[in-house]
């Protein structure tokens, strides 16, 4: 079996590939080729998207997953796929398509069928869900909303700096779609085959203090998988939703990569 030499990092909502900047450098220093693709149309700077969020409103889940699939299809060998938040959902969708040697979903949003909705998650997504009209808007977070949802264990100064560097609006229609998926007939955009034995190994990484996607969501998502494919959960105490930027992230990055290398399939 050939050891994977490429890592694909998938960002979440309210973020861009810039949120992976330190992970890219860290993994490159370990000798890996690292790709952090933007969602289609979002391959511009954070400042540009905050000034004009039109590209964000043109996104759909199928467009995002098809775009990521095209990136991976161009590789010579299956990569390790890691996703954060909504990127964790996209990681699961990509693995379900047969892509990747192994996958890591960090503080992942759930796939269809996971109905655990903690109160902190409701509060975190309320900026979008408070109005059905937001289904047709790109919705940003105020600093206080960002701090509650993403950086509740960070200092005020850290939270502010990360807000200014990473935050962009999110597509309200996709966020609403994730909520409605469990109440509409038929398979929706975030459906996966939980019985897919051919899926690559998958690790859920969870932060104990995550307000957006608490550990209960990760545990419930993992328990939905009924296949013979490897599915595990690792929880880190004291970590918030923006886990990839929190002090000590290097330990998590190394664990995730080492786990993926141990379990990677041909």
Secondary structure as UniProt FT lines:
FT   STRAND          6..10
FT   TURN            13..14
FT   HELIX           17..20
FT   HELIX           21..29
FT   TURN            30..31
FT   STRAND          33..35
FT   TURN            40..41
FT   HELIX           46..51
FT   HELIX           54..57
FT   HELIX           61..73
FT   STRAND          80..84
FT   HELIX           86..96
FT   TURN            97..98
FT   STRAND          102..106
FT   TURN            112..113
FT   HELIX           119..129
FT   HELIX           132..136
FT   STRAND          138..139
FT   HELIX           143..149
FT   TURN            152..153
FT   HELIX           156..166
FT   STRAND          170..171
FT   HELIX           172..180
FT   HELIX           181..183
FT   TURN            189..190
FT   TURN            194..195
FT   TURN            197..198
FT   STRAND          201..207
FT   TURN            208..209
FT   HELIX           215..224
FT   STRAND          231..236
FT   TURN            237..238
FT   HELIX           243..245
FT   TURN            247..248
FT   HELIX           249..263
//
